[in-house]
Amino acid sequence: TFWEHFAALTKQGITLVISSHTMDDAAHCDRLAFMRDGKVIARGTPSELQQATGKPGATLEDAFLYFIHREDRSDS
């Protein structure tokens, strides 16, 4: 798979920047940045972003929605 190819590249010390709207893709990454309207609203490891929700067993989708809602509250 292309994820195996990407993993082989990173083992060689190569940095990859991947853009995706799919949380399944994001789960393969070492570090993530959630963006909204061209602005980074959160960044960290998948685990850090999931833990930030305060919800046990949170998924990356849960984390993304948490940061979107937090951004909405800060805009009002």
N, CA, C and O atoms as a printed pandas DataFrame, in Angstrom:
     atom_number atom_name residue_name chain_id  residue_number  x_coord  y_coord  z_coord
0              1         N          THR        A               1    0.841   -1.199    0.000
1              2        CA          THR        A               1    0.000    0.000    0.000
2              3         C          THR        A               1    0.876    1.249    0.000
3              4         O          THR        A               1    2.074    1.188    0.277
4              5         N          PHE        A               2    0.257    2.371   -0.314
5              6        CA          PHE        A               2    1.046    3.606   -0.286
6              7         C          PHE        A               2    1.437    3.968    1.132
7              8         O          PHE        A               2    2.448    4.646    1.316
8              9         N          TRP        A               3    0.683    3.546    2.156
9             10        CA          TRP        A               3    1.072    3.827    3.544
10            11         C          TRP        A               3    2.345    3.077    3.909
11            12         O          TRP        A               3    3.177    3.595    4.655
12            13         N          GLU        A               4    2.505    1.869    3.394
13            14        CA          GLU        A               4    3.747    1.126    3.626
14            15         C          GLU        A               4    4.920    1.835    2.955
15            16         O          GLU        A               4    6.014    1.913    3.513
16            17         N          HIS        A               5    4.680    2.343    1.765
17            18        CA          HIS        A               5    5.718    3.105    1.062
18            19         C          HIS        A               5    6.081    4.357    1.858
19            20         O          HIS        A               5    7.259    4.674    2.024
20            21         N          PHE        A               6    5.064    5.068    2.350
21            22        CA          PHE        A               6    5.310    6.268    3.161
22            23         C          PHE        A               6    6.099    5.916    4.420
23            24         O          PHE        A               6    7.017    6.644    4.797
24            25         N          ALA        A               7    5.751    4.806    5.072
25            26        CA          ALA        A               7    6.457    4.389    6.290
26            27         C          ALA        A               7    7.928    4.110    5.986
27            28         O          ALA        A               7    8.804    4.459    6.777
28            29         N          ALA        A               8    8.195    3.488    4.853
29            30        CA          ALA        A               8    9.585    3.217    4.465
30            31         C          ALA        A               8   10.346    4.521    4.243
31            32         O          ALA        A               8   11.517    4.624    4.611
32            33         N          LEU        A               9    9.700    5.507    3.651
33            34        CA          LEU        A               9   10.347    6.803    3.437
34            35         C          LEU        A               9   10.659    7.497    4.761
35            36         O          LEU        A               9   11.741    8.057    4.931
36            37         N          THR        A              10    9.711    7.460    5.699
37            38        CA          THR        A              10    9.947    8.133    6.977
38            39         C          THR        A              10   11.057    7.445    7.769
39            40         O          THR        A              10   11.784    8.101    8.515
40            41         N          LYS        A              11   11.191    6.131    7.613
41            42        CA          LYS        A              11   12.297    5.416    8.272
42            43         C          LYS        A              11   13.649    5.860    7.732
43            44         O          LYS        A              11   14.673    5.687    8.393
44            45         N          GLN        A              12   13.655    6.428    6.537
45            46        CA          GLN        A              12   14.879    6.962    5.940
46            47         C          GLN        A              12   15.114    8.413    6.356
47            48         O          GLN        A              12   16.070    9.047    5.908
48            49         N          GLY        A              13   14.240    8.932    7.212
49            50        CA          GLY        A              13   14.393   10.303    7.684
50            51         C          GLY        A              13   13.726   11.340    6.803
51            52         O          GLY        A              13   13.957   12.538    6.967
52            53         N          ILE        A              14   12.906   10.892    5.874
53            54        CA          ILE        A              14   12.216   11.808    4.967
54            55         C          ILE        A              14   10.911   12.266    5.610
55            56         O          ILE        A              14   10.132   11.449    6.102
56            57         N          THR        A              15   10.683   13.564    5.602
57            58        CA          THR        A              15    9.444   14.125    6.131
58            59         C          THR        A              15    8.414   14.208    5.016
59            60         O          THR        A              15    8.711   14.673    3.915
60            61         N          LEU        A              16    7.212   13.757    5.306
61            62        CA          LEU        A              16    6.111   13.824    4.349
62            63         C          LEU        A              16    5.030   14.737    4.900
63            64         O          LEU        A              16    4.726   14.697    6.092
64            65         N          VAL        A              17    4.457   15.548    4.051
65            66        CA          VAL        A              17    3.301   16.362    4.412
66            67         C          VAL        A              17    2.131   15.829    3.598
67            68         O          VAL        A              17    2.170   15.807    2.368
68            69         N          ILE        A              18    1.097   15.402    4.301
69            70        CA          ILE        A              18   -0.063   14.787    3.661
70            71         C          ILE        A              18   -1.291   15.613    4.005
71            72         O          ILE        A              18   -1.502   15.979    5.161
72            73         N          SER        A              19   -2.085   15.898    3.011
73            74        CA          SER        A              19   -3.346   16.611    3.219
74            75         C          SER        A              19   -4.484   15.646    2.924
75            76         O          SER        A              19   -4.522   15.027    1.861
76            77         N          SER        A              20   -5.410   15.518    3.870
77            78        CA          SER        A              20   -6.527   14.592    3.690
78            79         C          SER        A              20   -7.725   15.063    4.499
79            80         O          SER        A              20   -7.576   15.688    5.549
80            81         N          HIS        A              21   -8.894   14.760    4.005
81            82        CA          HIS        A              21  -10.124   15.009    4.747
82            83         C          HIS        A              21  -10.586   13.742    5.468
83            84         O          HIS        A              21  -11.640   13.733    6.103
84            85         N          THR        A              22   -9.801   12.685    5.369
85            86        CA          THR        A              22  -10.189   11.385    5.903
86            87         C          THR        A              22   -9.423   11.083    7.188
87            88         O          THR        A              22   -8.192   11.068    7.200
88            89         N          MET        A              23  -10.161   10.845    8.264
89            90        CA          MET        A              23   -9.517   10.564    9.540
90            91         C          MET        A              23   -8.802    9.217    9.524
91            92         O          MET        A              23   -7.845    9.029   10.276
92            93         N          ASP        A              24   -9.237    8.280    8.693
93            94        CA          ASP        A              24   -8.512    7.011    8.559
94            95         C          ASP        A              24   -7.099    7.267    8.047
95            96         O          ASP        A              24   -6.147    6.630    8.497
96            97         N          ASP        A              25   -6.964    8.205    7.104
97            98        CA          ASP        A              25   -5.632    8.583    6.618
98            99         C          ASP        A              25   -4.841    9.264    7.729
99           100         O          ASP        A              25   -3.661    8.973    7.929
100          101         N          ALA        A              26   -5.488   10.161    8.441
101          102        CA          ALA        A              26   -4.815   10.924    9.496
102          103         C          ALA        A              26   -4.258   10.005   10.582
103          104         O          ALA        A              26   -3.223   10.304   11.177
104          105         N          ALA        A              27   -4.932    8.903   10.839
105          106        CA          ALA        A              27   -4.498    7.977   11.889
106          107         C          ALA        A              27   -3.121    7.374   11.600
107          108         O          ALA        A              27   -2.457    6.896   12.519
108          109         N          HIS        A              28   -2.687    7.389   10.351
109          110        CA          HIS        A              28   -1.372    6.852    9.975
110          111         C          HIS        A              28   -0.237    7.838   10.254
111          112         O          HIS        A              28    0.936    7.470   10.193
112          113         N          CYS        A              29   -0.580    9.073   10.555
113          114        CA          CYS        A              29    0.431   10.130   10.668
114          115         C          CYS        A              29    0.977   10.244   12.090
115          116         O          CYS        A              29    0.283    9.947   13.062
116          117         N          ASP        A              30    2.238   10.683   12.192
117          118        CA          ASP        A              30    2.869   10.886   13.501
118          119         C          ASP        A              30    2.352   12.146   14.176
119          120         O          ASP        A              30    2.173   12.177   15.394
120          121         N          ARG        A              31    2.113   13.190   13.380
121          122        CA          ARG        A              31    1.626   14.478   13.899
122          123         C          ARG        A              31    0.550   14.984   12.956
123          124         O          ARG        A              31    0.595   14.750   11.748
124          125         N          LEU        A              32   -0.423   15.686   13.537
125          126        CA          LEU        A              32   -1.549   16.207   12.758
126          127         C          LEU        A              32   -1.741   17.686   13.016
127          128         O          LEU        A              32   -1.361   18.212   14.062
128          129         N          ALA        A              33   -2.332   18.335   12.050
129          130        CA          ALA        A              33   -2.813   19.705   12.231
130          131         C          ALA        A              33   -4.228   19.731   11.679
131          132         O          ALA        A              33   -4.451   19.423   10.508
132          133         N          PHE        A              34   -5.180   20.099   12.520
133          134        CA          PHE        A              34   -6.557   20.280   12.067
134          135         C          PHE        A              34   -6.692   21.707   11.575
135          136         O          PHE        A              34   -6.255   22.649   12.235
136          137         N          MET        A              35   -7.305   21.858   10.405
137          138        CA          MET        A              35   -7.457   23.189    9.822
138          139         C          MET        A              35   -8.930   23.486    9.565
139          140         O          MET        A              35   -9.736   22.592    9.304
140          141         N          ARG        A              36   -9.246   24.768    9.649
141          142        CA          ARG        A              36  -10.587   25.240    9.309
142          143         C          ARG        A              36  -10.440   26.604    8.657
143          144         O          ARG        A              36   -9.806   27.502    9.210
144          145         N          ASP        A              37  -11.024   26.751    7.490
145          146        CA          ASP        A              37  -10.960   28.013    6.748
146          147         C          ASP        A              37   -9.521   28.491    6.575
147          148         O          ASP        A              37   -9.241   29.685    6.680
148          149         N          GLY        A              38   -8.609   27.550    6.310
149          150        CA          GLY        A              38   -7.213   27.891    6.067
150          151         C          GLY        A              38   -6.395   28.201    7.305
151          152         O          GLY        A              38   -5.239   28.609    7.197
152          153         N          LYS        A              39   -6.983   28.014    8.486
153          154        CA          LYS        A              39   -6.308   28.327    9.750
154          155         C          LYS        A              39   -6.118   27.045   10.562
155          156         O          LYS        A              39   -7.043   26.244   10.692
156          157         N          VAL        A              40   -4.912   26.855   11.109
157          158        CA          VAL        A              40   -4.667   25.704   11.983
158          159         C          VAL        A              40   -5.380   25.958   13.310
159          160         O          VAL        A              40   -5.125   26.959   13.980
160          161         N          ILE        A              41   -6.273   25.044   13.679
161          162        CA          ILE        A              41   -7.017   25.209   14.934
162          163         C          ILE        A              41   -6.523   24.263   16.025
163          164         O          ILE        A              41   -6.846   24.451   17.198
164          165         N          ALA        A              42   -5.739   23.245   15.649
165          166        CA          ALA        A              42   -5.162   22.325   16.640
166          167         C          ALA        A              42   -4.047   21.540   15.970
167          168         O          ALA        A              42   -4.087   21.273   14.769
168          169         N          ARG        A              43   -3.046   21.175   16.774
169          170        CA          ARG        A              43   -1.973   20.329   16.245
170          171         C          ARG        A              43   -1.407   19.491   17.375
171          172         O          ARG        A              43   -1.427   19.886   18.541
172          173         N          GLY        A              44   -0.903   18.328   17.004
173          174        CA          GLY        A              44   -0.313   17.417   17.972
174          175         C          GLY        A              44   -0.303   16.007   17.416
175          176         O          GLY        A              44   -0.606   15.784   16.244
176          177         N          THR        A              45    0.046   15.068   18.262
177          178        CA          THR        A              45   -0.020   13.668   17.844
178          179         C          THR        A              45   -1.490   13.248   17.840
179          180         O          THR        A              45   -2.317   13.895   18.483
180          181         N          PRO        A              46   -1.819   12.183   17.129
181          182        CA          PRO        A              46   -3.203   11.718   17.191
182          183         C          PRO        A              46   -3.671   11.488   18.633
183          184         O          PRO        A              46   -4.789   11.855   18.995
184          185         N          SER        A              47   -2.816   10.887   19.440
185          186        CA          SER        A              47   -3.168   10.620   20.838
186          187         C          SER        A              47   -3.404   11.911   21.619
187          188         O          SER        A              47   -4.363   12.003   22.386
188          189         N          GLU        A              48   -2.543   12.903   21.433
189          190        CA          GLU        A              48   -2.707   14.184   22.136
190          191         C          GLU        A              48   -4.029   14.851   21.762
191          192         O          GLU        A              48   -4.727   15.386   22.623
192          193         N          LEU        A              49   -4.363   14.817   20.489
193          194        CA          LEU        A              49   -5.605   15.447   20.038
194          195         C          LEU        A              49   -6.820   14.695   20.572
195          196         O          LEU        A              49   -7.810   15.311   20.966
196          197         N          GLN        A              50   -6.748   13.379   20.584
197          198        CA          GLN        A              50   -7.851   12.586   21.126
198          199         C          GLN        A              50   -8.013   12.828   22.625
199          200         O          GLN        A              50   -9.137   12.974   23.106
200          201         N          GLN        A              51   -6.916   12.872   23.361
201          202        CA          GLN        A              51   -6.975   13.085   24.807
202          203         C          GLN        A              51   -7.502   14.468   25.157
203          204         O          GLN        A              51   -8.121   14.647   26.206
204          205         N          ALA        A              52   -7.264   15.441   24.298
205          206        CA          ALA        A              52   -7.711   16.813   24.567
206          207         C          ALA        A              52   -9.227   16.916   24.674
207          208         O          ALA        A              52   -9.741   17.860   25.274
208          209         N          THR        A              53   -9.941   15.966   24.107
209          210        CA          THR        A              53  -11.405   16.005   24.174
210          211         C          THR        A              53  -11.907   15.714   25.586
211          212         O          THR        A              53  -13.016   16.109   25.947
212          213         N          GLY        A              54  -11.093   15.025   26.382
213          214        CA          GLY        A              54  -11.527   14.624   27.715
214          215         C          GLY        A              54  -12.499   13.458   27.684
215          216         O          GLY        A              54  -13.057   13.082   28.715
216          217         N          LYS        A              55  -12.702   12.890   26.514
217          218        CA          LYS        A              55  -13.659   11.794   26.342
218          219         C          LYS        A              55  -12.894   10.476   26.229
219          220         O          LYS        A              55  -12.113   10.302   25.293
220          221         N          PRO        A              56  -13.101    9.545   27.163
221          222        CA          PRO        A              56  -12.419    8.250   27.058
222          223         C          PRO        A              56  -12.764    7.567   25.732
223          224         O          PRO        A              56  -13.927    7.534   25.329
224          225         N          GLY        A              57  -11.761    7.031   25.069
225          226        CA          GLY        A              57  -11.995    6.330   23.812
226          227         C          GLY        A              57  -12.301    7.229   22.629
227          228         O          GLY        A              57  -12.830    6.765   21.619
228          229         N          ALA        A              58  -11.974    8.512   22.740
229          230        CA          ALA        A              58  -12.258    9.454   21.655
230          231         C          ALA        A              58  -11.530    9.041   20.376
231          232         O          ALA        A              58  -10.389    8.582   20.413
232          233         N          THR        A              59  -12.208    9.212   19.257
233          234        CA          THR        A              59  -11.614    8.955   17.947
234          235         C          THR        A              59  -11.038   10.259   17.401
235          236         O          THR        A              59  -11.231   11.324   17.987
236          237         N          LEU        A              60  -10.340   10.171   16.293
237          238        CA          LEU        A              60   -9.856   11.397   15.653
238          239         C          LEU        A              60  -11.021   12.243   15.149
239          240         O          LEU        A              60  -10.946   13.472   15.153
240          241         N          GLU        A              61  -12.085   11.595   14.721
241          242        CA          GLU        A              61  -13.293   12.336   14.323
242          243         C          GLU        A              61  -13.846   13.110   15.516
243          244         O          GLU        A              61  -14.212   14.277   15.379
244          245         N          ASP        A              62  -13.909   12.469   16.691
245          246        CA          ASP        A              62  -14.345   13.157   17.916
246          247         C          ASP        A              62  -13.450   14.358   18.194
247          248         O          ASP        A              62  -13.934   15.437   18.537
248          249         N          ALA        A              63  -12.146   14.166   18.045
249          250        CA          ALA        A              63  -11.195   15.248   18.311
250          251         C          ALA        A              63  -11.406   16.398   17.340
251          252         O          ALA        A              63  -11.417   17.559   17.748
252          253         N          PHE        A              64  -11.573   16.088   16.059
253          254        CA          PHE        A              64  -11.800   17.134   15.071
254          255         C          PHE        A              64  -13.053   17.930   15.416
255          256         O          PHE        A              64  -13.028   19.161   15.392
256          257         N          LEU        A              65  -14.140   17.249   15.734
257          258        CA          LEU        A              65  -15.387   17.939   16.088
258          259         C          LEU        A              65  -15.226   18.759   17.363
259          260         O          LEU        A              65  -15.777   19.855   17.466
260          261         N          TYR        A              66  -14.480   18.242   18.329
261          262        CA          TYR        A              66  -14.216   18.980   19.564
262          263         C          TYR        A              66  -13.544   20.316   19.250
263          264         O          TYR        A              66  -13.965   21.359   19.749
264          265         N          PHE        A              67  -12.506   20.282   18.428
265          266        CA          PHE        A              67  -11.784   21.520   18.114
266          267         C          PHE        A              67  -12.608   22.458   17.233
267          268         O          PHE        A              67  -12.496   23.677   17.363
268          269         N          ILE        A              68  -13.428   21.914   16.345
269          270        CA          ILE        A              68  -14.326   22.759   15.538
270          271         C          ILE        A              68  -15.310   23.476   16.454
271          272         O          ILE        A              68  -15.509   24.683   16.323
272          273         N          HIS        A              69  -15.924   22.747   17.375
273          274        CA          HIS        A              69  -16.894   23.365   18.294
274          275         C          HIS        A              69  -16.216   24.368   19.216
275          276         O          HIS        A              69  -16.789   25.411   19.528
276          277         N          ARG        A              70  -15.010   24.061   19.649
277          278        CA          ARG        A              70  -14.270   25.004   20.494
278          279         C          ARG        A              70  -13.977   26.286   19.719
279          280         O          ARG        A              70  -14.066   27.385   20.266
280          281         N          GLU        A              71  -13.633   26.140   18.463
281          282        CA          GLU        A              71  -13.376   27.302   17.602
282          283         C          GLU        A              71  -14.655   28.128   17.419
283          284         O          GLU        A              71  -14.615   29.358   17.436
284          285         N          ASP        A              72  -15.786   27.438   17.244
285          286        CA          ASP        A              72  -17.070   28.143   17.106
286          287         C          ASP        A              72  -17.371   28.969   18.351
287          288         O          ASP        A              72  -17.821   30.111   18.252
288          289         N          ARG        A              73  -17.120   28.388   19.524
289          290        CA          ARG        A              73  -17.393   29.107   20.779
290          291         C          ARG        A              73  -16.475   30.310   20.940
291          292         O          ARG        A              73  -16.893   31.345   21.459
292          293         N          SER        A              74  -15.227   30.182   20.500
293          294        CA          SER        A              74  -14.294   31.302   20.662
294          295         C          SER        A              74  -14.591   32.424   19.673
295          296         O          SER        A              74  -14.193   33.566   19.901
296          297         N          ASP        A              75  -15.287   32.112   18.572
297          298        CA          ASP        A              75  -15.647   33.134   17.586
298          299         C          ASP        A              75  -16.850   33.960   18.020
299          300         O          ASP        A              75  -17.077   35.056   17.507
300          301         N          SER        A              76  -17.624   33.428   18.972
301          302        CA          SER        A              76  -18.845   34.156   19.372
302          303         C          SER        A              76  -18.619   35.077   20.546
303          304         O          SER        A              76  -19.549   35.751   20.990
